[in-house]
Amino acid sequence: MVEDRDKFRTTSLALATFLCAKGRWFTGIHQTESAAKKEFAFSSDSLLDELVDAYKFGERDSKDLLVPVHKYEQARNELLDRLNE
């Protein structure tokens, strides 16, 4: 995972899906050095940073981690569709 000033990047499909389901849409998908992995880029801001911290370090039963199942599945399906283009 690489972070720079105006972008947050991750190769984690689960994290990218969580962020999209929380209303943060990705700005691009990039090939990594590994042919098997892609990297999702998001515009970085304080809300995105809070969501990433909650996902990575939050308590499992935190309300910040709750996402409606239909939003999660819709985001995941859309990300997978984009990966397969």
C-alpha positions as CSV (number, residue, x, y, z in Angstrom):
1,M,0.0,0.0,0.0
2,V,1.4,3.4,-0.9
3,E,0.2,6.8,0.4
4,D,1.1,10.2,-1.0
5,R,-0.1,13.7,-0.3
6,D,-3.2,13.7,-2.4
7,K,-3.9,10.0,-3.1
8,F,-4.5,7.0,-0.9
9,R,-3.7,3.7,-2.7
10,T,-4.4,0.1,-1.7
11,T,-4.3,-3.3,-3.2
12,S,-6.9,-4.6,-0.7
13,L,-10.2,-5.3,-2.5
14,A,-11.9,-5.5,1.0
15,L,-10.7,-2.1,2.0
16,A,-11.5,-0.6,-1.4
17,T,-15.0,-2.1,-1.2
18,F,-15.5,-0.8,2.4
19,L,-14.5,2.7,1.3
20,C,-16.8,2.7,-1.7
21,A,-19.7,1.4,0.4
22,K,-19.0,4.3,2.8
23,G,-19.4,6.7,-0.2
24,R,-15.8,7.3,-1.1
25,W,-15.4,6.4,-4.8
26,F,-12.0,5.5,-6.2
27,T,-10.2,7.7,-8.7
28,G,-8.4,5.0,-10.6
29,I,-7.2,1.4,-10.8
30,H,-3.5,0.9,-11.6
31,Q,-1.4,-2.1,-12.4
32,T,1.2,-3.0,-9.8
33,E,4.6,-4.6,-10.4
34,S,2.9,-7.9,-9.9
35,A,0.7,-8.9,-12.8
36,A,-1.8,-10.5,-10.4
37,K,-2.5,-7.3,-8.4
38,K,-4.1,-4.0,-9.1
39,E,-4.1,-0.9,-6.9
40,F,-7.1,1.2,-6.2
41,A,-6.5,5.0,-5.8
42,F,-8.7,7.3,-3.8
43,S,-8.5,11.1,-3.3
44,S,-7.1,11.6,0.2
45,D,-8.8,13.8,2.8
46,S,-9.5,13.7,6.5
47,L,-12.7,11.7,6.2
48,L,-11.0,9.0,4.1
49,D,-8.1,8.9,6.6
50,E,-10.6,8.4,9.4
51,L,-12.4,5.5,7.5
52,V,-9.0,3.8,6.8
53,D,-8.0,4.1,10.4
54,A,-11.4,2.7,11.6
55,Y,-11.0,-0.2,9.1
56,K,-7.5,-1.0,10.0
57,F,-7.4,-0.3,13.8
58,G,-11.0,0.0,14.9
59,E,-12.8,-2.3,17.3
60,R,-14.6,-5.1,15.5
61,D,-18.0,-4.0,16.9
62,S,-17.5,-0.3,16.1
63,K,-20.5,1.4,14.5
64,D,-18.0,3.1,12.1
65,L,-17.4,-0.3,10.5
66,L,-21.1,-1.1,9.8
67,V,-22.1,-1.0,6.2
68,P,-25.4,-2.1,4.8
69,V,-25.0,-5.5,3.0
70,H,-26.6,-4.3,-0.2
71,K,-24.2,-1.3,-0.4
72,Y,-21.2,-3.5,0.2
73,E,-22.2,-6.1,-2.4
74,Q,-23.0,-3.4,-4.9
75,A,-19.6,-1.7,-4.4
76,R,-17.8,-5.1,-4.5
77,N,-19.5,-6.1,-7.8
78,E,-18.8,-2.7,-9.4
79,L,-15.1,-2.9,-8.4
80,L,-14.8,-6.5,-9.7
81,D,-16.5,-5.4,-13.0
82,R,-13.9,-2.6,-13.3
83,L,-11.1,-5.0,-12.6
84,N,-12.3,-7.3,-15.4
85,E,-12.6,-4.6,-18.1
